[in-house]
Amino acid sequence: MRIYKILPRGEWAAAQRAGRFEGSAVDHADGYIHFSTAAQAGETARRHFAGIADLVVLEVEADDLGPALRWEPSRGGDLFPHLYEALEVRWVRAVHEAPLGPHGVPRVPA
């Protein structure tokens, strides 16, 4: 199963230079890197990234992350993937553009 991380392009560029993504500010505050499933990514974009330009969406195979990936209840009781370690750049299978669409909501992969 593929999971997705929405983040500013600059944070992804820094991660590429470092070889790993340590997380965004909200990830640091919560103690894990937030991911969404394909079904959850659109609502995540709407709730947390509306009006923010120059975003990318990282696509990662959940099985590559091993036991550091935990599925935990969040919004509405849905299980969300949370990564309790840094994301190694080599685990990113694809990087997608997330241009702002209607109402300033970033468009994420379907």
N, C-alpha and C positions, 0 to 999 in steps of 0.2 A: 504494500500500500504506500502510495506517495503522500507526503505531508508537506506543508508549505509555511514559509516564514516570510512575512512582509517586513521590509526594512528600507531605510533611506540608502540610496545608491552610494553615498560617501561611506557609510558604515560597511557596506559590502566591499568597497575598494580597500578600506583599511584591513578588513579580514583577509582579503586576497594577499596583501603584502605580508601579513603576519602568519598566514597559513591556517588560521583558525578564527572563528567568530566567537567572541566571549559574551555577546549579548548586548541588547539595547538597554537604555536606562530602566525601562519597565521590567526587563528580564532580571537585571541586577537587583532591583527592589524586591522582586518576588522570589528570587533564588533559583530560577530555572529559565531556560529559553522557551518562549511561547511558540508553538506551532499550531496550525489548523489543518483539518482534513480539507479535501476539495469541496465538500459540502458546507464547511464552516467558513472558508476563506472569504467569501463575499460579505458575509455579515461582520466578520472581523475587520475587513477593509472599511465598511460603512461606519462601524462603531468607533474605531480607534485611529483611522487614517484619513478620514474625510478632509478634503481641502489641502492635503499634504502632497506636494508635487515631487517628482524625481525619486519615485520609489521603484524597487525591484522586488520580485518574489522568487525566493529560492525554493527549488523542488528537490526533496530528499526522499530516499527510500527508507521507510521507517525501520525495516529489518536491519539496515546497515548500522543503526545506532545502538543496538544491543540493550543491555539491562539499564543503561542510563536514561532510556526513554520510558516514561511512565504515562499511562492513560489515566487522567484524573478528572473528576466532575468539575464543571465550571458553569458557564452560562446556561441557565435552564436545565441543569443536571446533565447536559451533554458531556461525554468524555472527550477531553482535549489532550493532544500529545504535548508533554512537557519534557524537555531535555535537561538533565541534571549534570551536565558537563559542557565544555566548549564544543562547538560544532566545527569539526575539521573541514577545511575547504574541499578536500578530496571527496567528501561524502555528498557534495552538492552535484546532483545529476543534471540540472538545468537552471538557468537564470532567465526569468521572464520580465519584460517591461510591465509596468503598472500605471499607464497613463490615467489621468483624471477623466472620468466619464461624466454622465449626467449628475447634477447636484454635487459635483466635486468629489464623488466617490471613485477611488482607484479601481480600475478594471483588472481583475485577477484571472488567472487561467481557470477554465471551466473544468 
